């Protein structure tokens, strides 16, 4: 007799199905708020796809091409949502938890604590006000770059350039104070 029962889904498909059956478990939003965010992102993605339709060259499947607009809109909406309800700012105690956040070796705790102190001093001493504001918001407080750019009234690329310059200054300062070797990455 022929078995007509559907084959079980592959592991990736099964994971998608489990994730989608939940109500926003990974983003911490559910109910009407999640539905509203999803509808906004879908509408904005559709507008973006229709606006850029003339740019589709057929080098990939249409759905693959359109998917990037959906991903961008969803990530932007989520970033802005969480930016509107920011977490508390870092205080002295939070700076001391940076080694844990970055997964640094606990066996070298004293070394990392000293490095974090030097980093905190460098942020205060060598960064411009704009660089310090961007660094603290994005790197320390984990504000999404898109949300920070929107709040600052600038482009994401300008924010990335600001962070790039800030990291270079911080690296140079930490090398100058002997906390990093010159050949260590920034």
DAVENRA-V873922 format. One record per pair of residues at least 4 apart in sequence whose ideal C-beta (glycine too) atoms are under 6 Angstrom apart, sorted by the first residue. I is the first residue (numbers start at 1). J is the second residue. Records with the same first field share a line. If there is no record, write none. Layout:
BEGIN
I=J  J
END
This chain:
BEGIN
9=13  14
23=30
24=29  30  34
27=78
29=33  34
30=34
32=36
37=77
40=77
41=73  74  77
44=73
45=69  70  73
48=69
49=66  69
56=65
60=64  65
76=146
79=144  146  147
80=147
83=143  147
90=94  95  140
95=116  120
98=116
99=104  112
104=112
108=112
115=179
118=174  177  179
121=125
122=126  170  173
123=127  132
126=169  173
127=131  132  166
131=135  162  166
134=138  159  162  163
135=139  166
136=140
137=141  143  148
138=143  145  148
143=147  148
145=156  159
146=156
148=159
149=154  156  159
154=158
167=186
171=186
174=179  180
175=180  182
180=184
END
